[in-house]
Amino acid sequence: MDTLPLLYTYRRCPYAMRARMALLQAGVRYEACEIVLRDKPAAMLAASPKGTVPVLVLSDGRVIEQSWDIVHWAFEHTGDAQGWWTRAQTPINRSLLEACDGPFKHHLDRTKYPERFDDAQGREWHREQALEVLIRPLEHGLQAAPQLGGDTPCAADIGIFPFVRQFAATDPEWWATQALPAVQAWLAQWLQDPLFEAAMRKPS
């Protein structure tokens, strides 16, 4: 019997969420190792000294250390028959993903954990910047179609959704008052999606 790929993961990490969702959607069977942040497995650190999740160790010993690379591998490995990876490669989707993993994540961290940063600009300033660099462009894109993949989702949706989920959860009452109907509907749909529910189940 072939050895399954081993995914080192952490349930609440948005990078790990996107990797798990991609593997599940692509139909890749894998073994999950849920880590404890204060006691990371020695085998994970040996495979990937960066010490952050997700890390995917393939059956041939290759190691994929970045979440978006895991997403790419998952769909490429299984042939991407439904075009999940292909439809994520539009200029708009690529721009949104770059914003998500770059400036938006920077401002998200300072919105969610202001006490961790010696930052004179403050939580509200970073929250507004987060809206500007990703959420409002995402709203514009989703007004044209319900998903970033068009009528059906693509890898860009599952790549960005976990981070928008985290941002909205920093202040749900504030989030509900924002004039972002397309993003709010998109987020609500993903929060109830069976793919997300499956990705959030604890490993048995």
C-alpha positions, 0 to 999 in steps of 0.5 A: 500500500502506498504511503499517504501524503502527510499534512502537518496542520493546525485547525485555526490557521488560515494557511492550513485551512486553504491547504486542507480545503484544496486537498479535500476538493481535489480528492487527495487522500492524506494523513493529517497531523494536528500540531501543538504550537508550543510543542511542534513535532521534531519530524515536522521541523526536520522536514521544514525548519521554518516551523510553520504550517502547513507542511505537506510531506509527499510519499516520495519524500518531497516537502511542500512548505507553502500553502499556495504551493500545496493548493497548486500541487493538489489540483495539478496532481489530480488533473484539475478536471473541474478547472479549480486551479485554472480558473484561479489564474485570471489577473484579477484573482492573482491580484487578490491573492497577492493582496491577501497574502501580502498587505492584507495579512499585515493589516489583519494581524494588527487588527486582530492582535494589536497588543502584539505590535508596537504600532502607533497607527492603531487597530482602527487604522489597520482595519481600514487599510485591510478593507482598502487593499482586499475587501473592497476590491473583493466586493467589486469582483464578487458583484459580477459573479457569486464566486471568484471562479464565476458561477462556481468556485475556484482555488482563489475562493478557498485561498482567500476565504479563510483570511476574510473569515478571520477578519470578519470575526475580529468584530462581527457586529462591526462587520455586519454594518459594513456596506459589503453585501457581495462579500458578506453573502460569499463569506456566509455561504462558505461558512456553511459549505460542506467543504469547509465543514469537512476541512474543520473536522478534527483528525481522527 
